[in-house]
Amino acid sequence: MRHDKDDPKGYYLVMGLTSTAGDDQIKAAYRRRAMELHPDRNPGNDTTRQFQFLNEAYAVLSNPVSRTEYDSVGTQTAGTDPATSQVPDPIVCSLCTKVSAQPRVVVFRSVKSLLVATIRKPIAGVYCSECAQKQSLKASATSWLLGWWGFPWGPLYTAHALVSNMFGGTHPPLENARLLGYQAYYFYATGRPDLAQSLAENAIKYCRKVPNTPSRKSAEETERDSLLNNLEAFMAELGSNNKANRLKNSWGPIHGRFFVHLGAIAAAAGVITIAIINYPQSHYSPPRGPMPYSAQPAPLATSTNVSGGMVVQPASATNTPQTVVAKKPAYVRSKMAPNGRPWPKTAGYLVGEPQTHKTGHSEVTIDNGQNNSDVLLKLVALEGKLARPARQIFIPAHSSFTMKNLTAGNFDVRYRDLTSGGLSRSESMELTESTTYKGTQYSVITLTLYKVANGNTATYGLSEDEF
């Protein structure tokens, strides 16, 4: 960026060069800018006049004689009014074609997928902030509709595109430095030094975002340094008195349509979360118990110790195929207990149901105090080749019951929530009993059936054929 006394028509500026640029730099800059401004590469934006101005600049600066004359004219016109100098056309928005005080080169991303093919398409253009927000929604809408359906990259690329578009897309630093420097010169030449200074400041910020390469200096770094020197010289000539009418940044990450993007992403995340939560309700098969199970009690009480597992499960008196652990909409609580009698009013053993393993001293208290539902519970003996029920108990909500005189051995607890029909199984527990000089020592255990704070029972799903 040079003051018009050094670059009266903006020839050096349009190619991003200084008046000290060599012939090779002028040729390289022209080829690069010609590709950027060629009308065939900008079907949605009329760049014909800018392209013509670039050709005019190159015709003058590539010829040593005409370049010398141009540089000498620049010296002679020092102090002239910038408004009377010939200036190139301003850069306009690609969509609304209006002159913007804060244009940006922005790249949005659109993703389209078809089974195993996923295509990521960058959508680049020069936009004002309002049109950029509209373009971001358009790119995201395309990705929402068409981006997910490719395996395996469709979901990954789509998610990346949606987040990038939500935060305003990508702003290439060198391209934006050139753009803002050019626009700053335009506003200065038309008598708006306040806007020119704001734009030049932003252009300098973009220059400083161009990354450095670890080895040798790249062409982008060379151009960046040249542009940065011009911008700093331009700022020095403007001085620091143009504080009025400074531009408020309209390109923050939280823009006007940010929450539209965020709402769509949040809604999709909610749907996915609900689907994941509900998926096990129709596809999950609960793990089997530690050993084969029979719902019929053992013919004789025994005291054999066998290992087992502690889990909480739903209850059923007959063997049926494995069913779902979660709530069953078709479940209806029976009016009668498994013994054919009405449900008891208080906690206790079911009358008429066999109660085995009662030759010991151990005690197990079932605490249903934190549960809002009545439960039908079985204490299952884990011994021999089959696990079998040893006790059957009804425990109302907010109640507890203690089983006494239990024989030493390994057991677990299995119960049905009589409100939902859900089945649960506890981990195994070992009841021990020994005689010492102090007398008989035996196990006293309390199990909390519900998953509450400080509860002591780890629970697992249970299928109908294991209750």
Protein Blocks (a to p, Z undefined) as FASTA:
>chain_A
ZZfklmmnommmmnopafkbcfklmmmmmmmmmmmmpmklmmmbcfklmmmmmmmmmmmm
mpmklmmmmmmmmmmmgoiafklpccddddddfklopacfbbcdddddddddehjaccdd
dddddddfklmmmmmmmmmmmmmmmmmmpcfklmmmmmmmmmmmmnopaadfklmmmmmm
mmmmmmmmnopaklmmmmmmmmmmmmmmpccdfkbccfklmmmmmmmmmmmmmmmmnopm
lmghpacdfkbfbdfklmmmmmmmmmmmmmmmmmmmmmmmmmpccdddfbdcdfbdcfbd
cfbdcddddddddddfbdcddddfbdcfkbccdfbdfkopacdfbdcddehiacehilbf
bdcdddfklpcbdcdddddddehjbdcdfbdcdddehiacddehiacdddddddddfkno
pacddddddddddddfkbccdddddddfbdcehiabdcddddfklZZ
